[in-house]
Amino acid sequence: MNVANIILEQLGGNAFITMTGAKNFLDLKDGLLFALPKIKGLKINRVKINVNNNDTYDVSFHCQNGFKNKIISEFQDVLCSELRNLFEQQTGLTTKL
């Protein structure tokens, strides 16, 4: 299993995809990038999660519009057990059924 699949499973796997509408998953060398659907009031439409040298995650939430990319928020050294809560806090979306 590669890093991107492990991250997706830690977020909740298929239940995460169903609940959030996440799509366009991109397997990065040491992480995962995915898009979120357009939701009224939600500026975040891209999420990037990378494994860092501390064996924790660096997570960034983006607003991408065409070729313009704005980082809304960034977090370093996030534990795998904190991924879901961080995602929910930043997006307001529920990750589990």
C-alpha positions as CSV (number, residue, x, y, z in Angstrom):
1,M,0.0,0.0,0.0
2,N,1.4,3.4,-1.0
3,V,1.5,6.6,1.1
4,A,-1.5,8.2,-0.6
5,N,-3.7,5.1,0.1
6,I,-2.6,5.0,3.7
7,I,-3.5,8.7,4.2
8,L,-6.9,8.1,2.6
9,E,-7.6,5.2,4.9
10,Q,-6.6,7.3,7.9
11,L,-9.1,9.9,6.8
12,G,-11.8,7.3,6.6
13,G,-11.5,5.7,3.2
14,N,-14.8,5.4,1.2
15,A,-16.9,6.9,4.0
16,F,-14.6,10.0,3.8
17,I,-15.1,10.2,0.1
18,T,-18.9,9.8,0.4
19,M,-19.3,12.3,3.3
20,T,-17.0,15.0,1.9
21,G,-17.4,14.7,-1.9
22,A,-13.6,14.6,-2.2
23,K,-12.4,13.8,-5.7
24,N,-9.5,14.1,-8.2
25,F,-7.1,12.3,-5.9
26,L,-3.4,12.6,-6.9
27,D,-0.8,10.3,-5.5
28,L,2.2,12.5,-4.6
29,K,5.6,11.0,-3.9
30,D,5.2,11.3,-0.1
31,G,1.5,12.3,0.2
32,L,-1.9,12.9,-1.2
33,L,-3.6,15.9,-2.9
34,F,-7.4,16.0,-3.5
35,A,-10.1,18.4,-4.5
36,L,-13.3,19.2,-2.7
37,P,-16.6,20.1,-4.4
38,K,-17.8,23.7,-4.6
39,I,-19.7,24.3,-1.4
40,K,-21.3,27.7,-0.5
41,G,-19.3,29.5,2.1
42,L,-16.3,27.1,1.9
43,K,-13.2,28.8,0.5
44,I,-11.1,25.6,0.7
45,N,-11.2,23.4,-2.5
46,R,-7.9,21.6,-2.3
47,V,-6.2,19.7,0.5
48,K,-2.5,18.5,0.4
49,I,-1.2,16.1,3.0
50,N,2.5,15.1,3.0
51,V,4.5,12.8,5.3
52,N,7.5,14.8,6.8
53,N,10.8,13.7,8.3
54,N,9.3,13.3,11.7
55,D,6.9,10.6,10.4
56,T,4.0,13.0,11.0
57,Y,2.0,15.0,8.4
58,D,2.2,18.5,7.0
59,V,-1.3,19.5,5.9
60,S,-2.3,22.5,3.8
61,F,-5.7,23.8,2.8
62,H,-5.9,25.7,-0.4
63,C,-8.2,27.8,-2.6
64,Q,-7.4,27.2,-6.2
65,N,-9.0,29.2,-8.9
66,G,-7.6,28.6,-12.4
67,F,-3.9,29.0,-12.1
68,K,-4.1,31.0,-8.9
69,N,-3.5,29.1,-5.7
70,K,-3.9,30.6,-2.3
71,I,-3.0,28.8,0.9
72,I,-5.7,29.2,3.4
73,S,-4.0,27.4,6.3
74,E,-1.0,25.2,7.0
75,F,-0.2,22.8,9.8
76,Q,3.0,20.9,10.5
77,D,3.6,17.7,12.5
78,V,0.0,16.5,12.5
79,L,-0.4,13.0,14.0
80,C,-2.4,10.5,11.9
81,S,-5.0,10.4,14.8
82,E,-5.5,14.1,14.4
83,L,-6.1,14.2,10.6
84,R,-9.9,13.8,10.7
85,N,-10.4,16.4,13.4
86,L,-8.1,18.9,11.6
87,F,-10.0,18.4,8.3
88,E,-13.4,18.8,10.0
89,Q,-12.2,21.9,11.9
90,Q,-10.8,23.6,8.7
91,T,-13.6,22.7,6.3
92,G,-16.7,22.2,8.5
93,L,-17.3,18.9,6.7
94,T,-18.0,15.7,8.5
95,T,-15.7,12.8,7.6
96,K,-17.7,9.8,8.9
97,L,-21.2,8.4,8.7
